[in-house]
């Protein structure tokens, strides 16, 4: 992002001072977490990637995790602070979403002096190239991890979240070869969490599959749910912000076109997202004469929510989103299995 490029040179000097001030410390702290010389210091970029990583870590000993992007903060507009760069510079492992979502990452790595291992959680996932769905054009993430122009919101498909978890676990296990107990903990935790994600996927499918295909319609704030709609057979009618980037603004013509689509297709609701202003969604819903979901009923798209919210974790955010989407279709969801609550 342009703002990040302007701020990072200034932050570099502050970061260098912070790092030099910490160099004499013997506790190996990262992001305020204490540890020992044998600690594995991990930095994760987005809220979703951090949550997946946290589930892989579990209670494994000697691990600290710093999450850069905070709840309800967009990955597209994030600017790293001096403290973020300090944590990154001291990290052993960096876990990222990939697909170009972290546009600020190269500058942040250069500014922080990070020289650890990067785990790109998009590895092996089929990347949608254009539009809301994956059918128009796609490719598989490869070793180069250069996905400019692709849809970065890979986590919205639970199957992709499972793949991301496996990639994160494999990377952390490789970084822990000197500590077999820790590596074994990562393996066990990842297997357990993948079981939870599989149960989540089954619950979503059990609730969406009975809905007639013609009634499975979605309009959201920005183009963040393409993998989700493709995975679960939902027609993505359009987005308020016609872009993968939630910083973009719709033109008057684009607003009129979306209102026309909503009326023509029979969409019953427009969904705002928790990390985006609901004003444009409110305007479009009002003009189209449909319900708007915002505030506590907004979807969790680019970011998870704070502790205690319906979107505090990846699993909770998916349950929240699906319940509201089903409600907008006039469908009452089945009870959530106990292991997902």
Buried (B, 14 or more C-beta within 10 A) or exposed (E): BEEBEEBBEEBBEBBBEBBEEBEEEEEBBBBEBEBEEEBBBBBBBBBBBBBBBBBBBBEBEBBBBBBBBEBBBBBBBBBBBBBBBBBBBBBBBBBBBBBBBBBBBEBBBEBBBBEBBBBBBBBBBBBBBBBBBBEEEBEEBEEEBEBEEBBBBBBBBBBBBBBBBBBBBBBBBEBBEEBEEBBEBBBBBBEEBBEBBEBBBEBBBEBBEEBEEEBBBBBBBBBBBBBBBBBBEBBBBBBBBBBBBBEBEBEEEBBEBBBEBBEEBEBBBBBBBBBBEBEBBBBBBEBBEBBBBBEEBBBBBBBBBEEEBBBBBBBBBBBBBBBBBBBBBEBEBEEBEEEBE
